[in-house]
Amino acid sequence: MKATAMKISIFGLGYVGLVSAVCLAHEGHEIWGVDINPTKVQMLKAGKSPIIEAYVEERLAEQVRYGRLRATVDPTEAVCQSELSLICVGTPSTVHGALDLTQVEQVCKHIGTALRNYTSAPHTVVFRSTMLPGSTQHLGQLLATHSGRVLGQGVHVAYNPEFLREGTAVQDFYAPPYTVIGTTDPVAAAALQALYSFLPTPICILDVAEAELVKYACNAFHATKITFANEIGRLSQSWNIDGAKVMELLCQDTSLNISQAYLQPGFAYGGSCLPKDLRALVWKARLSNVHVPQLESLAVSNDLQIELAYQLVTQAVKGKAQTIGFLGLTFKAGTDDLRESPTVELVERLIGKGYRLLLYDENVSLDRLIGTNKEFVEQEIPHLAELLTANIDRVLQESDVVVVCRQCPQYAEALLQVPPHVSILHLEAALSGHEPGGIGPSAAKPTMRG
């Protein structure tokens, strides 16, 4: 579906800006490309591409010929000729690794000044440059200051990250995994929904900071996958194994490996397999003098998650009596396995600090435990037997803070009867960064009461 033709200024004629300009012009929009480099501008005016990218040169020449794609070094001219500006200038790293927003800030000042002095028309400003959470808020205030307008009234702001890869940028523009729009401004949201209505993939409207972080999360995940594959490759080479075949088979599992499985933020991993197998793999790597820092760091990061959980619980208890109830003790739902459960580790730390605990898990009964699980309890955590109760109501009535370690219909129903003075901490949701929300069988958000 073609959107109504819009007048758009695009600041920055690098890979992102130029590809966006060419593709949007191809969709019938009137585009003004803006760049401080006069050579780039002159090349574009002549129908020549300043970058090497498949399909760009021929489409650029076509759109210049049709008069839908123009270029200028004058930001005021572009702003006055457009209703929406896309900012696609660079955000390089400083020598210390911080983000340098100098170019984006300069563009905001130019746009703001043009809006203040040369036009009274409403204008939407959309950031495409990759920026850390909090950047759009800062730049929006800069726009407001220089334009003399109130955000949401005459100037509208959104963040719209790009997912373009050099070499396949045009294909990626037309087939993104999704289109992310970060804004709370309905005018900006509506403008971008109309602009991208021709795309076949979903449009996702998020809070601005969420949209900013999505871009970084994607790139960090890509880097993580590359590094992981390379570390498996190093191990394979050292042990005379075909690492390509190993990774090929790994990727064929789209139920657990290349899937949403294990990719929800929450509590630490545990159980009888992951910790043990990771330790063994890292041990053999060291024995073989193969350095695998990513694999080595997993246990360190996992311990940090348990430490963060400890801090959340102790903050919830602060100022109250010191009885903490736990709902859920095993390393995951649907099992009675307590071996290397991060919840058990958390409980141990709290006991060591003198807190009184009451523990309930619907799957854990000391009378029913057998085999290695029973041996683990008897040898490693025999003192926990004194804290376990088969009565969930006792935990809820006698605790000052109840820590809910996982979602469970039984827990959700029981929590509805908790006395008003009791605080409830949904641990996994709190660790994932959700905002406070309701209690229920499907609740994924932390709730603090009391």
C-alpha positions in Angstrom: 0.0 0.0 0.0 1.4 3.4 -1.1 1.3 6.1 1.5 0.3 9.7 0.6 3.4 11.4 -0.8 5.3 13.2 1.9 8.0 15.9 1.8 11.0 14.6 3.7 14.4 16.0 4.5 17.2 13.5 5.3 20.2 14.7 7.2 23.4 12.7 6.5 24.1 11.0 3.1 26.1 8.1 4.3 24.9 4.5 4.0 21.8 4.8 6.1 20.8 8.3 4.9 21.4 7.8 1.2 19.7 4.4 1.1 16.7 5.8 3.0 16.6 8.7 0.6 16.7 6.6 -2.6 14.2 4.1 -1.4 11.7 6.6 0.0 12.0 8.6 -3.2 11.3 5.4 -5.1 8.1 5.1 -3.1 6.9 8.4 -4.4 8.0 10.8 -1.6 9.8 14.1 -2.3 13.2 14.0 -0.7 15.7 16.6 0.2 19.1 15.1 1.1 21.3 17.3 3.4 25.0 16.9 4.0 27.8 19.2 5.1 30.1 17.6 2.5 29.6 19.6 -0.8 31.2 16.9 -2.8 28.5 14.4 -1.8 25.8 16.9 -2.5 27.2 17.7 -6.0 27.5 14.0 -6.8 23.9 13.4 -5.8 22.7 16.3 -7.8 24.5 14.8 -10.8 22.8 11.4 -10.2 26.0 9.8 -8.9 26.2 7.8 -5.7 28.9 8.8 -3.2 28.8 5.2 -1.8 29.2 1.8 -3.3 26.0 -0.2 -2.5 24.0 -2.6 -4.7 21.0 -1.0 -6.6 21.7 2.5 -5.2 23.4 4.1 -8.2 20.7 3.3 -10.8 17.8 4.1 -8.4 19.5 7.3 -7.4 19.9 8.5 -11.0 16.3 7.6 -11.7 14.9 9.5 -8.8 17.0 12.6 -9.5 15.8 12.5 -13.1 12.2 12.3 -11.9 12.8 15.3 -9.6 11.9 13.4 -6.4 15.4 13.5 -5.0 17.3 16.7 -4.4 20.3 17.6 -2.3 21.6 20.7 -0.5 24.2 21.8 2.0 21.6 24.2 3.5 19.6 22.7 6.3 17.2 25.6 6.5 16.2 25.1 2.8 15.5 21.4 3.4 13.5 22.0 6.6 11.4 24.7 5.0 10.7 22.4 2.1 9.7 19.4 4.2 7.2 18.2 6.9 9.4 15.4 8.3 13.1 15.2 8.9 15.1 11.9 9.2 18.4 12.4 11.0 20.9 9.8 9.8 24.3 11.4 10.7 27.1 9.5 12.4 27.4 8.8 16.1 31.0 7.7 16.4 32.8 6.5 19.5 35.0 8.7 21.6 38.5 7.6 22.5 37.0 6.2 25.7 34.2 4.3 24.0 31.4 6.8 24.8 29.0 7.9 22.1 29.7 11.2 20.4 26.4 12.9 19.6 28.0 16.1 18.3 26.8 15.7 14.8 23.2 14.9 15.8 23.2 17.8 18.2 24.4 20.1 15.5 21.6 19.0 13.2 19.0 19.5 16.0 20.2 23.1 16.4 19.9 23.7 12.6 16.4 22.2 12.5 15.3 24.1 15.6 16.6 27.4 14.3 14.9 26.9 11.0 11.6 26.1 12.7 11.9 29.2 14.9 12.9 31.7 12.3 11.7 30.5 8.9 8.5 28.5 9.2 5.5 28.1 11.5 4.4 24.8 10.0 4.4 21.7 12.3 7.4 19.4 11.8 8.2 15.8 12.8 11.9 15.0 13.6 12.9 11.3 13.5 16.2 10.0 14.7 17.6 7.1 12.7 21.2 7.4 14.0 22.1 4.7 16.5 22.0 6.2 19.9 22.0 5.0 23.5 18.9 5.1 25.7 18.3 8.6 26.9 19.7 10.3 23.8 16.4 11.0 22.1 15.1 12.7 25.3 18.1 14.9 25.5 18.0 15.8 21.8 14.2 16.5 21.9 14.9 19.1 24.6 17.6 20.6 22.4 15.1 20.8 19.6 12.5 22.4 21.9 15.0 25.0 23.1 16.2 26.0 19.6 12.8 26.0 18.0 11.0 27.8 20.8 8.3 25.2 20.5 6.9 22.7 23.0 7.5 19.0 22.2 4.2 17.5 20.9 3.0 21.0 19.9 4.5 22.1 16.7 7.5 19.8 16.8 7.1 16.0 17.1 9.9 13.6 17.9 10.4 9.8 17.4 13.2 7.3 17.3 13.3 4.9 14.3 16.4 2.6 14.4 17.5 1.1 11.1 18.5 -2.5 10.5 20.5 -2.1 7.3 23.6 -4.1 6.4 26.2 -2.7 4.1 26.1 -4.7 0.8 22.5 -5.6 1.2 21.1 -2.3 2.4 18.4 -1.8 -0.2 17.1 -5.4 0.2 17.1 -4.9 4.0 15.2 -1.6 3.7 12.4 -3.4 1.9 12.5 -6.5 4.1 13.3 -5.5 7.7 12.5 -8.0 10.5 10.2 -5.3 11.8 9.9 -1.5 11.8 10.5 0.0 15.3 9.0 3.3 16.2 9.9 4.8 19.6 7.6 7.6 20.6 4.8 8.7 22.9 3.8 11.4 20.4 0.7 10.2 18.4 1.4 12.7 15.6 5.0 11.3 15.1 3.7 7.7 15.4 1.0 8.3 12.8 3.4 9.9 10.4 5.9 7.0 10.5 3.1 4.4 10.3 1.9 6.0 7.1 5.5 6.4 5.8 6.3 2.7 6.3 2.8 1.3 5.4 4.2 -0.3 2.2 6.5 -2.7 4.1 5.3 -6.3 4.6 6.6 -6.6 8.1 5.2 -5.6 11.5 5.3 -2.0 12.8 6.2 -2.0 16.5 5.5 1.1 18.6 7.6 1.2 21.8 8.7 3.7 24.4 11.6 5.7 23.1 14.3 4.2 25.4 13.1 0.7 24.5 13.5 1.4 20.8 16.9 2.9 21.4 18.0 -0.3 23.3 16.6 -2.7 20.7 19.2 -1.6 18.2 22.0 -2.2 20.6 20.6 -5.5 21.8 20.5 -6.7 18.2 24.0 -5.7 17.5 25.3 -7.1 20.8 23.6 -10.4 20.0 25.1 -10.5 16.6 28.5 -10.0 18.1 27.8 -12.6 20.8 26.9 -15.2 18.1 30.0 -14.5 16.1 32.2 -14.8 19.2 30.5 -17.9 20.4 30.9 -19.6 17.0 34.6 -18.6 16.9 35.3 -20.0 20.4 33.7 -23.3 19.4 35.8 -23.1 16.3 39.0 -22.6 18.3 38.1 -25.6 20.5 37.3 -27.7 17.5 40.6 -26.8 15.8 42.6 -27.6 18.9 40.8 -31.0 19.3 40.9 -31.9 15.6 37.1 -31.7 15.3 35.1 -30.2 12.4 33.7 -27.1 14.0 31.6 -26.2 11.0 29.7 -29.4 11.2 29.2 -28.9 14.9 27.7 -25.4 14.4 25.7 -26.5 11.4 23.9 -29.1 13.5 23.6 -26.7 16.4 21.7 -24.3 14.1 19.3 -26.9 12.9 17.7 -27.0 16.3 15.1 -24.2 16.0 13.3 -25.3 19.1 15.9 -24.5 21.6 19.1 -23.2 20.0 18.0 -20.7 17.2 14.7 -19.7 18.8 13.2 -17.6 21.6 14.1 -20.3 24.1 16.3 -19.0 26.9 16.2 -15.5 25.5 13.9 -13.9 28.2 15.7 -11.8 30.9 15.1 -13.2 34.4 16.9 -15.2 37.0 20.2 -17.1 36.7 20.6 -20.5 35.0 21.1 -23.6 37.1 20.3 -27.3 37.3 22.3 -30.5 36.9 23.4 -29.9 33.3 24.3 -26.3 32.3 26.6 -25.4 35.2 28.4 -28.8 35.2 28.8 -29.0 31.4 30.0 -25.4 31.1 32.6 -26.0 33.8 33.8 -29.1 32.0 34.1 -27.4 28.7 36.0 -24.4 30.1 38.3 -26.8 32.1 39.2 -28.8 29.0 39.8 -25.6 27.0 42.3 -24.4 29.7 43.9 -27.8 29.7 44.4 -27.4 25.9 45.7 -23.9 26.3 42.7 -22.5 24.3 41.4 -19.2 25.5 37.6 -18.9 25.4 36.8 -15.7 27.3 33.2 -15.6 26.4 32.5 -19.1 27.6 34.6 -18.4 30.7 32.6 -15.2 31.5 29.2 -17.0 31.5 29.5 -18.3 35.1 30.8 -14.9 36.3 27.7 -13.2 34.7 25.4 -15.8 36.2 26.8 -15.2 39.7 26.2 -11.4 39.2 22.5 -12.2 38.5 22.3 -14.0 41.8 23.9 -11.1 43.5 21.5 -8.7 42.0 18.6 -10.9 43.2 20.1 -10.8 46.7 20.2 -7.0 46.5 16.6 -6.8 45.4 15.4 -9.1 48.2 17.3 -7.3 50.9 16.1 -3.9 49.7 12.5 -5.2 49.9 13.1 -6.3 53.5 14.7 -3.1 54.6 12.7 -1.4 57.3 10.7 -4.5 58.0 10.9 -7.5 60.2 13.3 -10.1 58.7 11.1 -13.1 57.7 11.2 -13.8 54.0 9.0 -16.4 52.3 10.0 -18.1 49.1 7.6 -19.6 46.5 9.6 -21.8 44.2 12.9 -23.4 45.1 13.9 -25.7 42.2 16.0 -24.4 39.4 13.0 -24.4 37.1 9.3 -25.2 37.1 8.0 -28.7 36.7 10.9 -30.5 38.5 11.9 -31.4 42.0 15.6 -31.0 41.2 17.4 -28.7 43.6 20.9 -29.3 42.3 22.7 -26.0 41.6 19.4 -24.1 41.8 20.2 -20.3 41.8 17.3 -19.9 44.2 19.0 -22.3 46.7 22.2 -20.2 46.3 20.1 -17.1 47.0 18.5 -18.7 50.1 21.9 -19.7 51.4 23.2 -16.2 51.1 20.2 -14.8 53.0 20.6 -17.5 55.7 24.2 -16.5 56.1 23.2 -12.9 56.8 20.8 -13.9 59.5 17.4 -13.6 57.8 14.6 -16.0 58.9 13.2 -17.9 55.9 10.2 -20.0 55.1 10.3 -22.0 51.9 7.6 -23.6 49.8 7.8 -25.5 46.5 4.9 -27.6 45.3 7.3 -30.1 43.8 9.7 -30.5 46.7 8.9 -33.0 49.4 11.7 -34.4 51.4 9.8 -37.7 51.8 9.6 -38.2 48.1 13.2 -37.2 47.1 15.3 -40.1 45.8 18.6 -40.7 44.1 21.2 -37.9 43.4 18.7 -35.2 44.2 18.1 -36.7 47.7 21.9 -37.1 48.2 22.4 -33.5 47.2 19.9 -32.3 49.8 21.3 -34.5 52.5 24.9 -33.6 51.9 24.8 -30.0 50.7 21.8 -28.3 52.1 20.5 -30.5 55.0 19.6 -27.3 57.0 17.0 -26.3 54.4 14.8 -29.2 55.5 14.0 -27.2 58.6 12.8 -24.2 56.5 10.6 -26.1 54.1 6.9 -26.3 54.6 4.1 -28.1 52.8 1.7 -25.3 53.6 1.8 -22.3 51.3 -0.6 -20.3 53.5 1.9 -20.5 56.3 4.5 -18.9 54.2 2.1 -16.1 53.1 0.8 -15.4 56.6 4.2 -15.5 58.5 6.4 -13.6 56.0 7.0 -9.9 55.8 8.2 -10.2 52.2 7.2 -13.0 49.8 9.6 -13.7 46.9 7.9 -15.3 44.0 10.6 -17.1 42.0 8.5 -18.1 39.0 5.0 -17.8 37.5 2.6 -20.5 38.8 -1.2 -20.5 38.8 -1.2 -21.9 42.4 1.0 -19.0 43.5 -1.1 -16.4 41.8 -4.3 -17.6 43.4 -2.7 -17.8 46.8 -1.2 -14.4 46.6 -4.6 -12.8 46.3 -5.1 -13.7 50.0 -1.8 -12.2 51.2 -2.3 -9.7 54.1 -1.9 -6.1 53.1 1.2 -5.5 55.2 3.2 -8.2 53.2 5.4 -7.1 50.3 5.5 -9.2 47.2 8.5 -9.4 44.9 8.2 -11.2 41.6 11.9 -11.9 41.2 12.2 -12.9 37.5 10.1 -9.9 36.4 12.1 -7.5 38.6 15.3 -8.8 37.2 14.0 -8.3 33.6 13.3 -4.6 34.2 9.5 -4.7 33.9 7.6 -1.9 35.5 5.2 -2.7 38.4 2.0 -4.4 37.4 -0.7 -6.7 38.7 -0.6 -10.1 40.3 -2.0 -13.0 38.3 -1.3 -16.3 36.6 0.1 -14.5 33.5 1.7 -11.5 35.3 5.2 -10.9 34.1 5.8 -7.7 36.0 7.2 -7.2 39.5 4.8 -6.1 42.2 5.9 -4.5 45.5 3.2 -4.0 48.1 3.4 -2.9 51.7 
